[in-house]
Each structure stands twice: as structure tokens, then as C-alpha cells.
Amino acid sequence: MGVALGSLELVAHVWSSPGVSTERQSLFLTPYKHADRKNPGGGAPGEHEGIITIERPLANLAVAVDQKRITDAKLVTLVLALRLRRPELFAWRAIYRHAPMVTAW
């Protein structure tokens, strides 16, 4: 992802498709700042992972979830968990002040 992260807060261990796949995923939240960015991200060099890193203000992401424009279950789960755990990040004033960012990959 190109970011040096501190401690991770576990949200959940989930099955990607119960009954169909044995793939299990772990979902985490962690804060980061612009200074934590170490490189542009997008996956490991030489791995051809095709990962595109997109940063959006949390308020915009929350609106997209509310309007059902986000269809990735993992991202929806993480946005809803963050709204429950840190509602002040989504308060009207926070939209225009520090506008916290989230990165999805």
C-alpha cells in the first residue's frame, strides 16, 4: 500500500464466500498521516498485482456507502465500523476541517 502503519485495530475475521470458498479475510482499521506514505503504493514491484490506490475523504466515502454506490462488502464493513467507533470523524464540521482520508486497495 505504500504506507508505514502503526498498530492495527481488528474489526473482524470474515469468510469471503461462506460455503463456496475457504478464503478467510481479516479486516483492520488504523490511522495514518501523509508523512506515513513511503511510496505510491499499488502492490509489490514485479508482482503485476494491478492494485490501484484511491484516497477519498471519509465524509465522501460515507455518503457513497449511504447511497449504495459502494458494492465492495469489505469496504462497506470497514466504513460502517469506523462510523460506529469514531463518529466524530464523520461529523459535519469534520468534513470541512481536517477531512480524514481512507485508502482502499
ABEGO torsion letter per residue (X at the ends): XGBBBBBBBBABBBBABBGABABBBBBBBBBBBAAABABAEGEBBGAGAGBBBBBBBAAAAAAAAAAGABABAAAAAAAAAAAAABAAAABAAAAABAGBBBBBX
